[in-house]
Amino acid sequence: MGYTPVMTLQAKMVGALLRQARLAAGKSVSDVAGILGASRSAVAAYERGSKAISLPELELFAFQLDIPLRKFLSPHTEESSPERALDPEEALPTRQRSIGARIRAEREQLGMSARELAQATNMPTGRILGYEKGDRAIPLPELDVIGSALGRSLEDFVDSEGPIGEWESGQRAFEFFLKLPVDLRSFLSQPGNLSYLRLAQRLSEMSIDRIRNLAEALLDITV
């Protein structure tokens, strides 16, 4: 059976994703060939899209490289929209000012002067003030030292708002999901159980007294 244009396009799209994933994982064509029990020429053909990979091979590839399988099954949904594009000339200075303001707020809350923070971190006072104004980017090791002097960790300065903050929150949620027992992951993955999750969310937002009253009302109904 010959490939239709749509099938050929799909094979090429999946092939491009395979190559991209392989390079991102630091794997060679030989490495992937070993993973799949295939020849190097077959893997190269998969990546070119001149030959289509099978689902079992794709599943094994995704499993071994720890990549979501759906990334390859629905390549058209790959996140490439302008919403993920951030202008560094705008995003970086904004974040620098935000981090600087956070440092100053933490310092002032501790009743510490810029000079005292400079002494605690073995940095010039002018540099500390420059960082607080957001005039310059703070190298990660220096931010770590400043954070430690303020009783904070690097994670306390990670963006929690905007596109990057939302992305980071999603990453944390996914990591938490993977740590759950298999039975809970299976339950949470079923769309039909969404109503139970929303109920649990609402209950978590209720006060203890309200939950107690609700439980007593349910008991009265069932008695």
KOLFITI-76602 format. One line per field, with one value per residue: residue number from 1; y, x, z of N, C-alpha, C, O in turn. Coordinates in steps of 0.2 Angstrom, whole numbers. Layout:
BEGIN
nulo = NUM:...
nY = Y:...
nX = X:...
nZ = Z:...
caY = Y:...
caX = X:...
caZ = Z:...
cY = Y:...
cX = X:...
cZ = Z:...
oY = Y:...
oX = X:...
oZ = Z:...
This chain:
BEGIN
nulo = 1:2:3:4:5:6:7:8:9:10:11:12:13:14:15:16:17:18:19:20:21:22:23:24:25:26:27:28:29:30:31:32:33:34:35:36:37:38:39:40:41:42:43:44:45:46:47:48:49:50:51:52:53:54:55:56:57:58:59:60:61:62:63:64:65:66:67:68:69:70:71:72:73:74:75:76:77:78:79:80:81:82:83:84:85:86:87:88:89:90:91:92:93:94:95:96:97:98:99:100:101:102:103:104:105:106:107:108:109:110:111:112:113:114:115:116:117:118:119:120:121:122:123:124:125:126:127:128:129:130:131:132:133:134:135:136:137:138:139:140:141:142:143:144:145:146:147:148:149:150:151:152:153:154:155:156:157:158:159:160:161:162:163:164:165:166:167:168:169:170:171:172:173:174:175:176:177:178:179:180:181:182:183:184:185:186:187:188:189:190:191:192:193:194:195:196:197:198:199:200:201:202:203:204:205:206:207:208:209:210:211:212:213:214:215:216:217:218:219:220:221:222:223
nY = -6:11:26:40:58:64:54:53:65:65:55:61:72:65:59:70:75:64:64:77:74:64:71:81:73:69:57:45:40:27:23:24:15:3:4:1:-11:-11:-7:5:11:10:18:30:31:32:45:53:52:44:31:24:24:11:9:1:2:16:18:12:19:32:29:24:36:44:53:61:51:56:67:63:56:66:77:89:96:101:112:127:139:157:162:155:162:173:189:192:205:212:203:199:211:215:204:205:217:213:203:210:220:211:206:218:220:209:212:224:220:212:222:226:235:240:241:232:220:219:217:205:196:198:207:222:237:245:236:228:238:241:228:228:238:233:235:227:210:197:186:168:161:172:177:166:167:179:177:167:175:182:172:165:153:149:145:152:164:161:163:166:170:175:169:161:158:151:140:134:131:121:111:108:102:91:84:81:73:62:56:50:36:22:18:30:39:33:35:49:51:48:56:55:56:69:76:72:76:90:91:87:98:109:105:106:119:123:128:119:119:121:109:100:103:100:86:82:85:76:64:65:65:52:44
nX = 4:3:9:-2:-2:-5:-2:12:16:13:22:34:33:33:45:54:51:56:70:73:70:79:92:90:91:104:107:114:112:115:113:99:96:100:91:79:81:84:91:104:102:88:83:88:80:68:69:70:58:56:53:40:39:34:20:23:37:38:32:42:53:49:47:60:67:60:49:33:21:11:16:21:11:1:7:4:-1:9:18:20:15:14:11:20:32:43:49:66:71:62:57:68:73:62:60:72:71:60:66:75:68:62:72:76:64:64:76:73:63:69:76:88:102:108:121:124:120:128:140:138:137:149:151:152:143:138:135:125:115:113:109:97:89:87:96:105:109:108:121:118:125:128:116:111:120:116:102:104:109:98:90:83:80:86:75:64:65:61:51:34:23:14:18:30:29:17:20:30:23:15:24:28:17:15:26:23:11:17:23:13:4:1:-12:-19:-15:-21:-34:-35:-32:-44:-56:-70:-69:-68:-78:-78:-65:-67:-77:-69:-60:-68:-72:-60:-59:-68:-72:-69:-79:-90:-89:-92:-105:-111:-109:-116:-129:-130:-130:-142:-151:-149:-153
nZ = 0:-5:2:6:3:15:25:22:26:39:44:41:50:63:62:62:75:82:79:85:98:101:99:109:120:120:113:101:84:84:97:99:90:96:107:101:95:82:65:62:50:48:59:55:43:49:55:44:39:28:31:41:58:70:81:93:93:94:107:115:112:117:131:135:134:142:138:135:127:119:113:101:95:92:84:79:89:96:106:99:98:97:110:118:115:121:122:124:127:133:143:151:158:165:174:181:188:196:204:210:217:226:233:240:247:256:263:269:277:286:293:289:282:266:266:276:271:260:267:273:262:256:246:235:241:232:221:227:228:215:210:217:211:199:189:183:178:190:193:195:206:214:217:225:236:241:243:253:264:267:272:262:249:232:225:230:223:211:196:199:192:177:160:162:175:176:168:175:187:181:178:191:196:187:191:204:201:195:206:213:219:208:207:210:201:190:193:193:180:172:163:167:181:184:191:204:208:207:217:228:228:231:244:251:252:261:278:293:302:293:285:295:298:286:285:296:291:281:287:294:283:279:289
caY = 0:17:32:46:64:65:49:54:71:63:51:66:76:61:58:76:75:58:67:82:71:60:76:84:68:67:51:45:35:20:22:23:8:-2:4:-2:-17:-10:-5:12:14:10:24:36:32:35:52:57:51:40:25:26:20:7:11:-2:5:23:18:10:25:37:26:24:43:48:58:59:48:60:72:60:54:72:82:96:100:103:119:131:145:164:163:153:166:179:194:193:212:214:198:199:217:214:199:207:222:210:200:216:222:205:207:224:219:204:215:229:216:210:228:226:240:238:240:226:214:219:214:198:193:200:211:230:240:248:231:226:243:240:222:229:242:229:238:222:203:194:179:163:160:178:177:161:170:185:173:164:180:184:167:162:149:151:143:158:169:158:167:163:174:176:163:156:155:146:134:131:128:115:106:105:98:85:80:78:68:56:53:47:29:20:18:36:42:30:38:56:52:47:62:54:57:76:79:70:80:97:91:87:105:113:103:108:126:124:128:113:119:120:102:96:104:96:79:80:85:70:59:66:62:44:40
caX = 0:7:7:-5:2:-6:2:19:18:13:29:40:33:35:52:57:51:61:77:73:70:86:97:89:93:111:108:116:107:117:110:92:95:100:85:73:83:84:97:105:98:81:82:89:74:62:70:69:51:55:50:37:40:28:18:27:44:37:31:48:57:46:48:67:69:56:45:26:20:6:20:22:5:-2:12:1:-3:16:17:24:12:17:10:26:37:44:54:71:73:57:56:73:74:56:62:78:68:56:70:79:63:61:78:75:59:66:81:70:59:74:79:95:104:111:128:125:119:135:145:136:138:156:150:151:137:135:133:119:110:112:104:90:86:86:100:110:107:112:123:115:129:128:109:111:123:111:96:106:110:91:86:79:83:85:68:60:65:58:45:28:17:15:19:35:27:12:24:34:18:13:30:28:11:16:31:19:7:21:25:7:3:-2:-20:-22:-14:-26:-40:-35:-32:-50:-60:-76:-69:-67:-83:-75:-60:-70:-80:-63:-57:-73:-72:-54:-59:-73:-70:-70:-86:-95:-89:-95:-112:-113:-108:-122:-135:-130:-132:-149:-155:-148:-155
caZ = 0:-5:7:4:5:22:28:21:30:46:45:42:56:68:61:64:82:85:79:90:105:102:100:116:126:119:111:94:80:86:104:97:86:102:111:97:92:75:62:61:44:50:63:51:39:53:57:38:37:22:33:47:64:72:88:99:93:97:114:118:112:122:138:137:134:147:134:134:120:115:109:95:92:90:83:77:95:99:108:95:97:99:117:122:113:125:120:130:128:138:149:156:162:170:179:185:192:200:209:214:222:231:238:244:252:261:267:274:282:292:296:287:277:260:268:280:266:256:271:274:256:254:239:236:243:225:217:230:226:208:209:219:206:193:183:180:180:195:192:199:212:219:220:230:242:243:246:260:269:268:274:257:244:225:223:233:218:204:194:200:189:170:156:164:182:174:165:181:191:178:179:198:196:184:195:209:199:194:212:216:218:202:207:211:194:185:194:191:172:169:163:171:188:185:196:211:209:209:224:233:228:235:251:254:253:266:284:297:304:288:283:300:297:280:287:300:287:277:292:295:277:278:295
cY = 6:22:37:52:65:60:50:60:69:59:56:70:72:60:64:77:69:61:72:79:67:65:79:79:66:60:51:40:28:18:21:16:3:-2:0:-8:-17:-8:2:15:14:16:30:37:34:42:56:57:47:33:27:21:16:10:8:1:12:23:16:16:31:35:27:32:47:54:56:57:52:65:69:58:60:77:89:100:102:111:124:138:152:165:160:157:172:183:195:200:215:210:199:205:217:210:202:213:218:206:205:219:217:205:212:223:215:208:220:226:214:216:228:231:236:236:233:220:213:215:207:193:194:203:218:232:242:242:228:231:242:234:224:234:239:232:233:215:201:187:174:162:166:178:172:163:175:182:170:169:182:178:164:158:152:150:149:163:167:162:163:166:174:169:158:153:150:139:130:127:121:109:103:100:91:81:77:72:61:52:49:40:28:21:25:40:39:34:45:57:51:53:61:56:64:79:77:74:88:97:91:94:109:111:106:116:128:124:121:113:118:112:98:97:100:89:77:81:79:64:59:64:55:41:39
cX = 4:5:4:-1:1:-2:10:21:18:20:34:40:35:42:56:57:56:68:78:74:77:91:96:91:100:112:110:111:109:113:102:91:96:94:79:75:83:90:98:102:91:79:83:83:68:63:69:62:50:52:46:38:34:26:22:34:43:36:38:53:55:48:55:69:65:52:38:25:16:10:21:16:1:3:10:-1:4:15:22:21:15:16:16:32:38:50:59:72:68:56:61:74:68:58:67:75:64:60:73:74:61:66:78:70:61:72:78:66:63:77:86:96:107:118:129:124:125:140:144:137:145:156:150:144:133:132:126:113:108:107:97:86:84:90:104:107:111:114:120:119:128:121:108:114:118:105:98:106:103:87:81:83:82:78:63:60:63:52:39:22:19:16:24:32:21:15:27:29:15:18:30:22:12:21:27:15:11:23:19:7:0:-9:-23:-21:-19:-32:-41:-35:-38:-54:-67:-76:-68:-72:-81:-70:-62:-73:-74:-60:-62:-73:-66:-54:-64:-69:-72:-77:-91:-95:-93:-103:-115:-113:-115:-128:-136:-133:-140:-154:-155:-151:-163
cZ = 0:0:3:6:13:27:28:26:37:48:45:48:62:68:64:72:85:85:84:97:106:103:107:122:125:117:103:91:83:93:103:94:91:106:108:94:84:72:62:55:45:54:59:46:43:54:50:36:31:24:40:53:67:79:93:99:96:104:118:118:117:129:140:137:139:143:134:127:116:111:102:91:89:89:81:83:99:100:104:94:99:106:121:120:118:123:125:132:133:144:154:161:167:176:184:190:198:206:213:219:228:236:243:249:258:266:272:279:288:295:295:281:271:261:272:276:262:261:272:268:253:247:241:237:236:221:220:228:219:206:211:215:200:187:180:182:185:193:197:206:217:221:225:236:245:247:253:265:271:271:269:252:237:223:225:228:211:203:196:197:181:167:159:171:181:172:171:186:188:178:186:199:193:188:201:207:198:200:216:215:211:201:207:204:189:186:192:183:169:169:167:178:189:191:203:213:211:216:229:234:233:243:255:255:258:273:288:299:299:285:288:299:291:281:291:296:283:281:293:289:277:283:294
oY = 7:22:39:51:67:62:50:60:72:60:55:72:74:60:63:79:70:60:72:82:68:64:80:81:62:57:55:37:24:13:16:13:-3:-7:-3:-12:-22:-7:6:20:19:20:35:43:38:46:62:61:46:29:30:15:19:13:11:2:14:27:19:17:33:39:29:33:53:59:51:60:52:68:73:58:59:82:94:106:105:114:123:142:151:168:163:156:176:180:198:202:220:212:199:204:219:211:200:213:221:206:204:220:219:205:212:225:216:207:220:228:213:215:231:232:231:232:230:214:208:211:203:187:191:201:221:229:241:243:227:229:243:234:222:233:241:230:234:214:202:183:176:162:165:180:173:162:175:184:171:167:185:179:161:158:156:154:150:168:171:163:157:163:172:164:152:147:145:134:124:122:116:104:97:95:86:75:71:67:56:46:46:38:32:23:26:44:43:35:47:62:52:56:66:56:66:83:82:76:91:102:94:96:113:116:108:118:134:121:118:108:114:110:93:92:97:85:72:77:77:60:54:61:52:35:36
oX = 9:-1:5:3:6:1:13:26:22:23:39:45:39:46:61:62:58:71:83:78:80:95:101:94:103:117:109:107:104:111:100:86:92:92:75:70:81:95:93:99:88:74:79:81:64:58:66:60:45:50:49:38:28:31:24:37:48:39:39:56:59:49:57:74:66:53:37:27:16:7:21:16:-3:3:13:-2:3:14:28:23:20:20:18:37:33:55:58:74:69:56:60:75:69:56:67:77:64:58:74:76:60:65:79:71:59:71:80:65:61:81:90:92:109:121:134:127:127:144:149:138:147:160:148:140:127:127:121:108:102:103:92:80:81:89:106:104:117:110:119:116:128:120:104:111:118:103:94:104:103:81:76:90:78:75:58:55:62:48:38:16:25:15:23:33:21:13:27:30:14:16:30:23:10:20:29:14:9:25:20:10:-4:-12:-28:-25:-21:-36:-45:-36:-39:-56:-69:-81:-66:-70:-82:-69:-60:-73:-75:-59:-59:-73:-66:-50:-65:-64:-76:-81:-96:-100:-96:-106:-120:-118:-118:-133:-141:-136:-143:-159:-160:-153:-166
oZ = 4:2:-2:10:16:32:33:29:41:53:50:51:67:73:67:75:91:90:88:101:112:108:111:127:129:118:100:94:83:94:106:95:91:108:111:92:81:76:63:55:42:52:60:45:40:53:51:32:28:20:44:52:65:83:98:105:100:108:123:123:121:134:145:141:139:146:132:122:110:106:97:85:84:93:83:83:104:96:106:89:103:109:126:123:118:121:131:138:136:150:160:167:173:181:190:196:203:212:219:225:233:242:249:255:264:272:278:285:294:300:299:277:272:259:271:277:261:258:272:268:248:242:246:234:235:217:216:226:217:202:208:214:196:181:174:187:186:192:203:211:223:227:230:242:251:252:258:271:277:273:270:252:236:219:222:228:207:207:194:198:179:170:160:173:184:174:171:188:191:179:187:202:196:188:203:211:199:200:221:210:209:197:204:202:185:181:189:181:163:174:169:181:195:195:207:218:216:219:234:239:237:247:260:259:260:274:285:299:300:284:287:300:291:279:290:298:282:279:294:290:275:283:298
